[in-house]
Amino acid sequence: MADTRSFRSDIQGLRALAVGLVILAHAGFRTASGGFIGVDVFFVISGFLIIGLLVREAGESGRISILDFYARRARRVIPAATIVLVATAVASAYVLPLVRGAEVIKDSVWAAFFAANIRFSLVETDYFSQGEPPSPVQHYWSLSVEEQFYIVIPLLLLAVAVVVRRRAGEAAEADRVRVLRRTVFVVLAAVTLSSLAWSIHVTATSPTGAYFSTAARAWELGIGGLAATLVWGRAPRLGRWATEAVLAVGLALIAFATLRFDAQTAVPGSAALVPVLGSALMLAAGSTTGASSTYLFRLFSIAPARVVGDWSYSLYLWHFPVLRLCEEYWEEPRLSKPHLAVALVLIFALSAASYHLVEQPFRKGVRWRPRLRAITLYPVSLAMVVVTAVGAHAWVDGQIAALEDNPGIAVSDYGRDALSKDPTVALVEASVLAAQDDRPVPGGLEPALGSVRESVAPLGDCDYRTGTRKLCAFGDPDAERTIALMGDSHARHWSPAIDAIGREHGYRVYVFVYSGCPAITFTRLTDGGRPWTECADFKEWALGQVRELHPDLVVLANNAYQSAAMKKRQVGALRDQLELLRPLAGKVAMIGDSPKLPKAPGTCISERDVDLGDCLQEPETGPTRIQGQFRQTVEDLGMTWVDARRWFCAEDRCPAVIGNVVPLRDREHVTVEYSTLLADPIAAALGIAEG
């Protein structure tokens, strides 16, 4: 391939393959479980074409026009991306539950700023957001990675070109080009190898964060750029059958990753080398003399493949929101075959329209050829998305406000004689009856429906996930008596209640909690399968602090974990932990867990045309059984067990609203407001109500 601007029909076919794999994976086809590697293929293609063009420009002119580059990127990327973001924000506000719709609107604004990967890295690594359905614009993370990469690389290549031009002086053109090629290759190789090394490291230590990381993905674009640099200005000769063999090996590597990778595969670390090298081999082999005569080149150049390749950008943009919103509209976690067929037709129809009516006019139209006019597309895009987001959010807020006139739930609504004598339990029972009567969702909810997901217990300066080892005194900091709360996020959600107890009854409160890290002697493994040293170190430190404090009361609370390893060991490890704590405190108690529900209450009651009856749920049985084992262990040791289930459910019926409070922020974590409301009954159960 002597000219990187030459049209490569096989590259369009490779684009078609990449987008097809991504769509198959996101549509739920198990045979293409590794289809997400289509994104890796796209990265290599992008690096090959974009870096190849930049290097060619530097070779011909000795410089790179940064403004021209960004004008081309703006015409290519922004118009279609903006249309899809605007359409998705509007559709999400209408189709999704109000709580989720509000989140997608925020996601769209992040995506418009090409920061979607940062947004979703924060969301996906947030323990309290795990288990939530993916955002319809989550796939914009890859677009953000590319644009962040292309902020740096053109400037780096420009610097290389300037240095080479100055040093070359009056050297012959061929010599200058040869030095430029060698220098670009060395610099790009250094960037690529550094990124690959970081990717392997961070994928092992923080796989979710690595997935969205530009630094951990840059090497994939760099591999494409290196391939382009090798073939720039020349067409290597391999011979037809050698070229055919290289193409076949590259395709086989992509196929292997598609069929063998799945959600458990740690990418983008060393595993991603398989599809990345496969893509690079196909691109490089397609650049050789006579490559167009090979069978695979011709296969990837057939008309249908070229058409899908032409539409691949629009297909990528449209497929994910259409699939996710269709699942929500038809209330199917996985679309049935007829609904999937409808969704696929809609994806291709929207993509064809987007390609012909948006992509092509902006890319090839004379009106947008001037570079300054093209660059203005970015602020115009931001304005469109932000205005749409503000309008959509106002509409969501209006829908929530329409609930304000609905009456709340009170024990008196059902007669006190028919309910428990315990007022807290009686309110739960009344709320179950209200749901069974299909009463409307009450107004004046706490927390407000739009902020249910943000109702996470604050830890001040003592969020131990950050690595800090401070001691923060909650409750009454001047009190002589002390309570220590220990456990994972299911202990954290009780911290507002324990804090209120400390303030009311004169206790200093220390909160030794670490999300995902239960207070037991067995330490979980990370998602990457390595020992979770951060959790183990924290637990050792926390136990040492309890030993020094010798609190009057230690309160434990842990999630009931469902993984095979934890199921086998967590009950025995809890017993060992309690035995360790017995001599370190005046009293040891454990608070039972909140129920784990099929659907988050806030999400359910924010759906269209629902009443309380639609959101009356039964708890999952697995965690309930394990919590029963926890209870037996605590009571066998003669320690105090606090039965929390009665404050959430009555006869295994769990209402989405209790009184006028939403009890859970997601499927299992207690809201700050409800935790605080339970301070008095928890204090009574711990035997300190009169303290």
C-alpha positions in Angstrom: 0.0 0.0 0.0 2.0 2.9 -1.2 -0.6 5.5 -0.4 -2.5 5.3 2.9 -5.2 7.4 1.3 -5.9 4.7 -1.3 -9.3 3.1 -0.9 -9.1 -0.3 0.7 -12.3 -2.2 0.1 -11.1 -5.0 2.5 -10.9 -2.5 5.3 -14.6 -1.8 4.8 -15.2 -5.5 5.1 -13.2 -5.7 8.3 -15.2 -2.8 9.7 -18.4 -4.7 8.8 -17.0 -7.8 10.7 -16.2 -5.6 13.7 -19.5 -4.0 14.0 -21.3 -7.3 13.3 -19.5 -8.9 16.2 -20.3 -6.1 18.6 -24.0 -6.2 17.6 -24.2 -10.0 18.0 -22.6 -9.8 21.5 -24.8 -7.0 22.7 -27.9 -8.8 21.3 -27.1 -11.8 23.5 -25.9 -14.4 21.0 -23.9 -16.8 23.2 -21.9 -18.2 20.3 -20.5 -14.7 19.9 -19.9 -14.1 23.6 -16.5 -12.5 22.8 -18.0 -10.3 20.1 -17.1 -7.2 22.2 -13.6 -7.6 20.7 -15.1 -5.9 17.7 -14.2 -2.7 19.5 -10.6 -3.8 19.7 -10.7 -4.4 15.9 -12.1 -0.9 15.4 -9.3 0.6 17.5 -6.7 -1.1 15.3 -8.4 0.1 12.1 -8.6 3.6 13.5 -4.9 3.7 14.4 -3.9 2.2 11.1 -5.9 4.8 9.1 -5.6 7.9 11.2 -1.9 7.6 12.2 -1.1 6.5 8.7 -2.6 9.7 7.3 -0.8 11.8 9.8 2.6 10.2 9.1 2.0 10.5 5.4 1.2 14.2 5.8 4.4 14.7 7.9 6.4 12.9 5.2 5.1 15.0 2.3 5.2 18.4 3.9 7.4 18.1 7.0 4.5 19.2 9.2 1.0 18.3 10.4 -1.9 20.7 10.3 -3.6 20.2 13.7 -6.5 22.4 12.7 -7.1 20.4 9.5 -6.9 17.2 11.5 -9.5 18.3 14.0 -11.7 19.7 11.2 -11.7 16.2 9.6 -12.4 14.5 12.9 -15.3 16.9 13.6 -16.9 16.3 10.2 -16.5 12.5 10.6 -17.4 12.0 14.2 -19.6 14.7 15.7 -22.8 15.0 13.6 -24.0 11.4 13.8 -22.8 11.1 17.4 -24.8 14.2 18.4 -28.0 13.0 16.6 -27.9 9.6 18.4 -27.2 11.3 21.8 -30.1 13.7 21.4 -32.5 10.9 20.3 -31.4 8.6 23.1 -31.8 11.2 25.8 -35.3 12.0 24.7 -36.3 8.3 24.2 -34.8 7.4 27.6 -36.7 10.1 29.4 -39.9 8.7 27.9 -39.2 4.9 28.0 -37.1 4.3 31.0 -38.2 4.6 34.6 -37.8 8.2 35.7 -34.8 7.4 38.0 -32.9 5.7 35.3 -33.9 8.2 32.7 -32.4 11.0 34.7 -29.1 9.0 34.9 -29.0 8.4 31.1 -29.5 12.2 30.6 -26.4 12.8 32.7 -24.6 10.1 30.7 -25.4 11.8 27.5 -23.8 15.1 28.6 -20.6 13.3 29.6 -20.6 11.5 26.2 -21.0 14.9 24.4 -17.8 16.1 26.1 -16.0 12.9 25.0 -15.7 11.8 28.6 -18.1 8.8 28.6 -15.2 6.5 29.5 -14.5 8.5 32.6 -18.2 8.6 33.6 -18.6 4.8 33.1 -15.4 4.0 34.8 -16.6 5.9 37.9 -20.1 4.3 37.7 -19.0 0.7 37.0 -16.3 0.8 39.8 -18.8 2.3 42.2 -19.8 -0.6 44.5 -23.2 1.0 45.0 -24.0 1.1 41.2 -23.1 -2.6 40.5 -25.9 -4.7 39.2 -27.7 -1.8 37.5 -28.6 -2.2 33.8 -26.1 -0.6 31.4 -26.7 2.9 30.1 -28.0 3.1 26.5 -25.1 5.3 25.8 -22.4 3.3 27.5 -20.9 2.3 24.2 -19.8 5.9 23.7 -16.8 5.1 26.0 -14.9 3.8 23.0 -15.5 7.0 21.1 -14.2 8.9 24.1 -11.1 6.8 24.2 -10.3 7.5 20.6 -10.9 11.2 20.8 -8.7 11.5 24.0 -6.0 9.5 22.2 -6.2 11.8 19.2 -5.7 14.9 21.4 -2.2 13.7 22.2 -0.9 11.7 19.2 -1.2 14.4 16.5 0.8 16.8 18.7 3.4 14.1 19.4 3.8 13.3 15.7 3.9 17.0 14.9 6.8 17.4 17.3 8.6 14.5 15.8 8.1 15.9 12.3 9.5 19.3 13.3 12.5 17.8 15.0 13.3 15.6 12.0 12.9 18.4 9.5 15.2 20.7 11.5 17.9 18.0 11.9 17.6 16.8 8.3 18.4 20.3 7.0 19.4 20.0 3.3 19.3 16.2 3.3 17.7 14.5 0.3 14.0 14.0 0.5 14.3 10.2 0.6 16.8 10.4 3.5 14.4 12.7 5.4 11.5 10.4 4.9 13.5 7.4 6.0 14.6 9.2 9.2 11.0 10.3 9.8 9.7 6.7 9.4 12.3 5.3 11.8 11.8 8.0 14.4 8.0 7.8 14.3 8.2 4.0 14.6 10.5 4.3 17.6 8.4 6.9 19.4 5.1 5.2 18.6 6.6 1.8 19.7 7.6 3.4 23.0 4.1 4.7 23.6 2.5 1.4 22.5 4.7 -0.7 24.7 4.3 1.6 27.7 0.5 1.5 27.3 0.5 -2.3 26.9 2.6 -2.8 30.0 0.2 -0.5 32.0 -2.8 -2.3 30.5 -1.6 -5.7 31.6 -0.9 -4.4 35.1 -4.1 -2.4 35.6 -6.3 -5.2 34.0 -5.0 -7.5 36.7 -5.5 -5.1 39.6 -8.6 -3.1 38.5 -10.2 -4.8 35.5 -13.4 -2.7 35.4 -11.5 0.6 35.5 -9.0 -0.8 32.9 -11.7 -1.6 30.5 -12.6 2.1 30.0 -9.1 3.5 30.4 -7.6 5.4 27.5 -4.1 4.7 28.9 -4.9 1.0 29.0 -6.3 1.1 25.5 -3.9 3.4 23.7 -1.6 0.5 22.7 -4.4 -1.0 20.5 -4.5 2.1 18.4 -0.8 2.2 18.6 -0.5 -1.3 17.1 -2.6 -0.1 14.1 -0.3 3.0 13.8 2.8 0.8 13.8 1.4 -1.4 11.1 0.6 1.7 9.0 4.2 3.1 9.6 5.7 -0.1 8.4 3.8 -0.2 5.1 3.7 3.6 4.5 5.2 4.6 1.2 5.8 1.1 0.0 3.9 -2.1 -0.9 5.7 -5.2 0.7 5.9 -8.3 -1.5 4.8 -11.6 0.1 3.4 -13.5 -2.8 -0.2 -14.5 -3.1 -0.3 -17.6 -1.0 1.9 -16.1 1.8 -0.5 -13.1 1.9 -3.5 -15.5 1.9 -1.9 -17.3 4.9 -1.3 -14.1 6.9 -4.8 -12.9 6.2 -6.1 -16.4 7.4 -4.0 -16.3 10.6 -5.3 -12.8 11.4 -8.9 -13.8 10.8 -8.4 -17.0 12.8 -7.2 -14.9 15.8 -10.3 -12.7 15.6 -12.5 -15.7 15.3 -10.8 -17.4 18.3 -11.4 -14.4 20.5 -15.0 -14.1 19.4 -15.8 -17.7 20.2 -13.7 -18.3 23.3 -13.8 -14.9 25.1 -16.6 -14.1 27.4 -17.6 -11.7 30.2 -15.0 -13.3 32.5 -12.1 -12.7 30.1 -9.8 -10.0 31.6 -9.5 -7.4 28.8 -7.8 -5.2 27.6 -4.7 -6.8 29.1 -2.7 -9.5 27.4 -5.8 -11.3 26.2 -6.6 -8.4 23.9 -3.4 -9.1 22.0 -5.2 -11.9 20.2 -7.8 -9.8 18.3 -5.5 -6.8 18.1 -2.6 -8.7 16.4 -5.1 -10.5 14.2 -6.5 -7.2 13.0 -3.0 -5.8 12.5 -2.0 -8.8 10.4 -5.0 -8.5 8.2 -4.4 -4.8 7.7 -0.7 -5.2 6.9 -1.3 -8.2 4.6 -3.9 -6.3 2.7 -1.3 -3.7 2.0 1.0 -6.0 0.1 1.4 -6.2 -3.7 -1.2 -8.4 -5.2 -3.2 -8.7 -2.0 -6.4 -7.8 -4.0 -6.2 -11.1 -5.8 -6.4 -13.3 -2.6 -9.6 -15.0 -1.7 -10.0 -13.4 1.7 -9.3 -9.9 0.4 -12.1 -10.4 -2.2 -14.4 -11.9 0.4 -14.0 -8.8 2.6 -14.5 -6.6 -0.5 -17.9 -7.9 -1.6 -20.7 -5.4 -2.0 -22.7 -6.2 1.1 -19.6 -6.1 3.3 -18.6 -2.7 1.9 -22.1 -1.4 2.5 -22.1 -2.5 6.1 -18.6 -1.2 6.5 -19.7 2.2 5.2 -22.6 2.2 7.7 -20.4 0.8 10.5 -20.1 4.0 12.5 -23.8 4.7 12.4 -24.5 1.0 13.2 -22.2 1.2 16.2 -23.9 4.4 17.5 -27.5 3.2 17.0 -27.3 -0.5 18.0 -26.8 -0.2 21.7 -29.5 2.4 22.6 -32.0 0.6 20.3 -31.3 -2.8 21.9 -31.4 -1.5 25.5 -34.5 0.7 25.0 -36.3 -2.2 23.3 -35.5 -4.5 26.2 -37.0 -1.9 28.5 -40.0 -1.2 26.3 -40.9 -4.9 26.0 -39.8 -5.6 29.6 -37.5 -8.4 28.5 -34.0 -8.8 30.0 -33.1 -10.5 26.7 -35.2 -9.8 23.6 -37.3 -12.6 22.2 -36.6 -13.6 18.6 -39.5 -11.6 17.1 -38.6 -8.5 19.1 -35.0 -8.9 18.3 -35.8 -9.0 14.6 -37.8 -5.8 15.0 -34.9 -4.2 16.9 -32.3 -5.2 14.2 -34.5 -3.9 11.4 -34.8 -0.6 13.3 -31.0 -0.5 13.9 -30.3 -0.9 10.2 -33.0 1.5 9.1 -31.7 4.3 11.5 -28.1 3.6 10.5 -28.9 3.9 6.8 -30.7 7.1 7.3 -28.0 8.4 9.6 -25.3 7.5 7.0 -27.0 9.1 4.0 -28.6 12.1 5.7 -26.1 13.0 8.4 -22.6 11.4 7.9 -22.2 11.9 4.2 -23.5 15.5 3.9 -21.2 16.7 6.7 -18.1 14.7 5.5 -18.4 15.5 1.8 -20.5 18.7 1.6 -18.8 21.8 0.4 -20.5 23.9 3.1 -18.5 22.2 5.9 -15.2 22.0 4.1 -13.7 25.2 5.7 -11.9 24.0 8.7 -13.0 26.7 11.2 -16.6 26.1 10.2 -16.1 22.3 10.8 -14.5 22.9 14.2 -17.6 24.9 15.3 -19.5 21.6 15.1 -18.1 20.7 18.5 -19.6 23.6 20.5 -22.8 23.3 18.5 -23.0 19.6 19.4 -22.4 20.4 23.1 -25.1 23.1 23.0 -27.6 20.7 21.4 -27.0 17.9 23.8 -27.0 20.1 26.9 -30.2 21.9 25.9 -31.8 18.5 25.2 -30.6 17.2 28.5 -32.0 20.2 30.4 -35.3 19.8 28.7 -35.5 16.1 29.2 -34.5 16.4 32.8 -37.2 19.1 33.4 -39.8 16.7 31.9 -38.6 13.9 34.2 -38.8 16.3 37.2 -42.3 17.3 36.1 -43.4 13.6 36.0 -42.0 13.2 39.6 -43.7 16.3 40.8 -47.0 15.0 39.6 -46.8 12.4 42.4 -46.7 15.1 45.1 -50.5 15.3 45.7 -50.8 11.5 46.4 -51.4 10.7 50.1 -48.8 8.9 52.2 -49.2 5.7 54.2 -50.1 5.7 57.9 -50.8 3.0 60.4 -54.1 4.7 61.1 -55.2 3.9 57.5 -55.7 0.3 58.5 -56.5 0.4 62.2 -53.9 -0.2 64.9 -55.7 -3.3 66.3 -55.1 -5.2 63.1 -51.4 -4.5 63.1 -48.3 -5.2 65.2 -47.9 -3.5 68.6 -44.4 -2.5 67.4 -45.0 0.9 65.6 -42.1 0.3 63.2 -43.3 -3.1 62.2 -46.9 -1.9 62.1 -45.9 0.8 59.5 -44.3 -1.9 57.4 -47.5 -4.0 57.6 -49.7 -1.0 56.7 -47.4 -0.3 53.7 -47.9 -3.9 52.5 -51.6 -3.5 52.8 -51.5 -0.2 50.9 -49.6 -2.0 48.1 -52.1 -4.8 48.1 -54.8 -2.2 47.7 -53.0 -0.8 44.7 -52.7 2.6 46.1 -50.8 5.3 44.1 -47.1 6.1 44.9 -47.2 8.7 47.7 -45.9 12.2 47.3 -43.3 13.8 49.5 -41.0 10.8 49.3 -37.8 10.6 51.3 -35.3 10.6 49.7 -36.8 12.4 46.7 -37.3 10.0 43.8 -34.8 11.8 41.7 -32.0 11.4 44.3 -32.7 7.8 45.6 -29.5 6.5 44.0 -27.4 9.1 45.7 -28.6 8.2 49.1 -25.3 6.6 50.3 -24.2 6.9 53.9 -21.4 9.5 54.1 -18.1 8.5 55.7 -16.4 11.9 55.9 -12.6 11.6 55.8 -12.8 7.9 56.7 -13.7 6.2 53.5 -11.1 3.5 53.8 -11.4 2.5 50.2 -9.2 5.5 49.5 -6.4 4.0 51.5 -6.7 6.4 54.4 -6.1 5.1 57.9 -7.7 8.0 59.9 -10.0 7.6 62.8 -13.2 9.6 62.6 -15.4 9.9 65.7 -19.1 10.0 64.7 -22.0 10.0 67.2 -21.0 12.0 70.3 -17.3 12.6 69.9 -16.9 13.7 73.5 -18.6 10.6 75.0 -16.7 8.1 77.1 -18.6 5.1 75.8 -17.7 3.7 72.4 -19.4 1.7 69.6 -17.5 0.2 66.7 -19.3 -0.7 63.5 -17.6 -3.2 61.3 -18.3 -4.8 57.9 -18.8 -4.2 54.2 -21.3 -1.9 52.4 -24.1 -3.6 54.3 -22.5 -2.3 57.5 -22.1 1.1 55.9 -25.8 1.5 55.2 -26.4 1.1 59.0 -23.9 3.8 59.9 -26.5 6.6 59.9 -28.6 4.7 62.4 -25.6 3.9 64.6 -24.4 7.6 64.3 -27.9 8.7 65.5 -27.8 6.2 68.4 -24.4 7.6 69.4 -25.6 11.2 69.4 -28.8 10.3 71.3 -27.4 8.0 73.9 -23.9 9.3 74.4 -21.5 7.0 72.4 -18.5 7.8 70.3 -19.0 5.8 67.1 -16.2 4.5 64.8 -17.2 3.1 61.4 -14.7 0.5 60.2 -16.4 -0.4 56.9 -15.0 -1.2 53.4 -17.4 -1.9 50.6 -17.2 -5.5 49.4 -14.9 -6.5 52.2 -17.0 -8.3 54.9 -15.9 -8.5 58.5 -14.9 -12.2 58.5 -11.5 -14.0 58.7 -11.7 -15.2 55.1 -10.7 -12.6 52.4 -12.4 -12.5 49.0 -10.5 -12.6 45.8 -10.6 -9.8 43.3 -12.4 -10.1 39.9 -9.1 -10.9 38.4 -8.7 -13.9 40.7 -5.8 -12.5 42.8 -5.8 -12.2 46.6 -7.5 -8.9 47.6 -4.7 -7.5 49.7 -6.3 -4.1 50.2 -9.2 -5.8 51.9 -7.0 -8.1 54.0 -4.8 -5.2 55.1 -7.8 -3.1 56.1 -9.3 -5.9 58.2 -6.0 -6.4 60.0 -5.8 -2.7 60.7 -9.4 -2.4 61.8 -9.1 -5.3 64.2 -6.0 -3.6 65.7 -8.0 -0.4 66.2 -10.8 -2.3 67.9 -8.2 -3.9 70.2 -6.8 -0.5 71.2 -10.2 1.1 71.6 -11.8 -1.8 73.5 -15.3 -0.4 72.7 -18.4 -1.0 74.8 -20.1 -2.5 71.8 -19.0 -3.9 68.5 -21.7 -4.2 65.8 -21.2 -6.3 62.7 -23.2 -6.3 59.5 -22.3 -8.3 56.3 -23.7 -9.0 53.0 -24.6 -12.6 52.2 -22.3 -13.5 49.3 -23.4 -15.9 46.7 -20.1 -17.0 45.0 -19.1 -20.6 45.5 -16.0 -19.8 47.5 -17.9 -17.4 49.8 -20.9 -19.7 50.3 -18.6 -22.4 51.6 -16.5 -20.3 53.9 -18.2 -17.2 55.0 -20.3 -18.7 57.8 -17.3 -20.4 59.4 -15.2 -17.3 58.9 -17.9 -15.2 60.6 -17.7 -17.5 63.6 -14.0 -17.1 63.8 -14.3 -13.3 63.5 -16.8 -13.1 66.3 -14.6 -15.2 68.5 -11.7 -12.8 67.8 -13.9 -9.9 68.8 -15.3 -11.3 72.0 -12.4 -10.4 74.3 -11.9 -7.0 72.6 -15.3 -5.4 73.5 -17.8 -5.3 76.2 -20.5 -6.7 73.9 -20.7 -8.0 70.3 -23.8 -7.9 68.2 -24.7 -8.4 64.6 -27.5 -6.7 62.6 -29.2 -8.9 60.1 -29.3 -7.9 56.5 -31.9 -6.0 54.5 -33.7 -8.1 51.9 -32.3 -8.4 48.4 -35.1 -7.6 45.9 -35.5 -8.5 42.2 -35.8 -4.8 41.3 -34.7 -1.5 43.0 -37.8 0.1 44.7 -37.0 3.5 43.4 -36.7 2.3 39.8 -39.9 0.3 40.1 -42.1 3.2 41.4 -40.7 5.6 38.8 -41.9 3.4 35.9 -44.9 4.6 33.9 -48.4 3.9 35.1 -47.4 1.9 38.2 -49.0 1.8 41.6 -47.6 0.4 44.9 -49.0 -3.0 44.1 -46.9 -3.3 41.0 -43.8 -2.9 43.2 -44.6 -5.2 46.1 -41.8 -7.8 45.9 -40.6 -11.0 47.5 -37.0 -11.2 48.7 -34.5 -13.5 47.0 -34.2 -16.7 48.9 -30.4 -17.3 48.6 -29.3 -14.4 50.7 -32.2 -15.1 53.1 -30.9 -18.7 53.8 -27.3 -17.5 54.4 -28.5 -14.8 56.8 -30.3 -17.5 58.6 -27.0 -19.3 59.1 -25.5 -16.0 60.3 -28.2 -15.7 62.9 -27.7 -19.3 64.1 -23.9 -18.7 64.4 -24.4 -15.5 66.4 -27.0 -17.0 68.8 -24.9 -20.2 69.3 -22.1 -17.9 70.6 -24.5 -16.2 73.0 -24.2 -12.9 71.2 -27.0 -10.5 70.1 -28.7 -10.9 66.8 -30.8 -8.0 65.5 -33.5 -9.2 63.1 -33.8 -6.4 60.5 -36.0 -8.2 58.0 -39.2 -7.2 60.0 -38.5 -3.6 59.2 -38.6 -4.2 55.5 -41.1 -7.0 54.8 -44.2 -8.6 56.3 -44.8 -12.2 55.5 -42.2 -12.1 52.7 -43.9 -9.1 51.1 -41.6 -6.1 50.8 -43.1 -2.7 49.9 -41.3 -0.2 47.8 -42.4 2.6 50.1 -42.7 2.4 53.9 -44.8 5.3 55.1 -43.3 8.0 52.8 -39.8 6.6 52.8 -38.1 4.6 50.1 -36.2 2.0 52.2 -33.6 0.8 49.6 -31.5 2.9 47.2 -30.9 -0.1 45.0 -31.9 -3.8 45.3 -30.3 -4.2 48.7 -28.7 -1.1 50.3 -30.6 0.9 52.8 -31.2 4.6 52.1 -29.7 7.1 54.6 -33.2 8.3 55.4 -34.6 4.9 56.3 -31.5 3.9 58.2 -31.8 7.0 60.3 -35.5 6.3 60.9 -34.6 2.9 62.3 -32.2 4.3 64.9 -34.6 3.9 67.8 -35.7 0.3 67.1 -32.1 -0.7 66.5 -31.1 0.9 69.8 -33.8 -1.0 71.5 -32.8 -4.3 69.9 -29.2 -3.7 71.0 -30.4 -3.1 74.6 -29.1 0.5 74.7 -32.4 2.5 74.2 -32.2 3.6 77.8 -28.5 4.2 77.9 
